[in-house]
């Protein structure tokens, strides 16, 4: 039987919320940038990587470890 590691799942979910919040925050201030397209490409890449790592953490947390 495997035991789920809910701490990793919760941290993964929090990181997803933070990544989406960061993306939306940067979206609101991108219009003031000298190059908003490049800024949002970078922000999207960073947010995507953080969400990908978070999803991996959630999957690992739900798989758990052997007792």
C-alpha positions in Angstrom: 0.0 0.0 0.0 1.3 3.4 -0.8 0.9 6.4 1.4 0.0 9.7 -0.3 2.2 12.7 0.5 -0.4 15.5 0.8 2.2 18.1 1.6 3.7 17.8 -1.8 0.2 18.0 -3.4 -0.7 21.1 -1.4 2.6 22.8 -2.3 2.1 22.0 -6.0 -1.4 23.5 -5.9 -0.1 26.6 -4.2 2.6 27.0 -6.9 0.0 26.7 -9.6 -2.0 29.5 -8.0 1.1 31.6 -7.6 2.1 31.1 -11.3 -1.3 32.0 -12.6 -1.3 35.1 -10.3 2.1 36.1 -11.5 1.0 35.8 -15.1 -2.1 37.8 -14.6 -0.2 40.5 -12.6 2.4 40.8 -15.4 -0.3 40.9 -18.0 -1.7 44.0 -16.3 1.6 45.8 -16.3 2.9 44.6 -19.7 1.4 47.6 -21.5 3.8 49.9 -19.7 6.8 47.9 -21.0 8.9 49.0 -23.9 8.6 45.6 -25.5 5.4 43.9 -24.2 5.6 41.0 -26.6 9.0 39.9 -25.4 8.0 40.4 -21.8 4.9 38.3 -22.0 6.8 35.5 -23.9 9.3 35.4 -21.0 6.5 35.5 -18.4 4.6 32.8 -20.2 7.6 30.6 -20.4 8.4 31.0 -16.7 4.8 30.4 -15.7 4.6 27.4 -17.9 7.7 25.8 -16.3 6.4 26.5 -12.8 3.0 24.9 -13.6 4.7 21.9 -15.2 6.9 21.4 -12.1 3.8 21.8 -10.0 1.8 19.2 -11.9 4.7 16.8 -11.6 4.8 17.4 -7.8 1.1 16.8 -7.5 1.4 13.5 -9.4 4.3 12.3 -7.3 2.4 13.3 -4.2 -0.6 11.3 -5.2 1.5 8.3 -6.1 3.1 8.5 -2.7 5.7 6.2 -1.2 5.7 2.7 0.0 5.1 2.1 3.7 
